[in-house]
Amino acid sequence: MTTSNPFDLSGRIAVVTGGGRGLGRAMAEAMARAGARVYINGRDPAVLVSAAAPLASAGLTILPLPFDVGDTAAGLAALAEVAEREGRLDILVNNVGQRLRAPIEEIGAAEFGTMMDVNVSGPYMLSRAAAEHMKRGGYGRIILLSSTAARRARAGDAAYIAAKGAIEALTRAFAWEWGSSGITTNAIAPGPFATETNEEMARSPAVLAVLKANSPAGRWGEPHEIGGACVFLASPAASYVNGAILNVDGGISA
């Protein structure tokens, strides 16, 4: 798969969890435009088919892969199915995440456990399984989704902050575990993006005022603006980038 373009993903097989909308869909589209065959995951098959249809009409290879990341057995079976069907698995983007904005007094053991299961345990198990498939192919790119919240704490967000901090720690741990096997593990830390999840906040003049005061960009990010970072980390161009956290946040972390 040698090419003169180090960002070319032709022939690569990718899986993006939470790929039916928002940042997941944007990253899936960007990798497909770079030549990859991309499987998008989600719990609702209808949502995945709807997301894939216009991209497929544009000549991109986007395929639905429905399963719940909270169901470990289903996730491992889905990755194995992709690897068997395609003969390889090269790229895994762990994009699925859940947020619980609440005072710490309202986050009990069950709520905290759910946040860790979805945001940390799911990516851990999927990455662990994906790495075994990648070792056989001699090429692997594992990308985890962190957040600027991992390093810029605020009140009322403790479980999410803890989960994303754990994701960044896992990124470094995975880099050491699998770096010698031709697998790199990196994380993208998005800032405020105007996705479906943030639609209400994105329309708020008060929130925009805060962004203008705290971000050099002074605006919300558009989902497509995360695509280049994902393609870079998934590509041969990032072959010596391992264990890194790439901020895509309009400069907020600066």
Summary of the structure (lengths in Angstrom):
residues: 254
radius of gyration: 17.5
end to end distance: 37.1
largest distance: 55.2
contacts: 877
relative contact order: 0.15
helix: 50%
strand: 15%
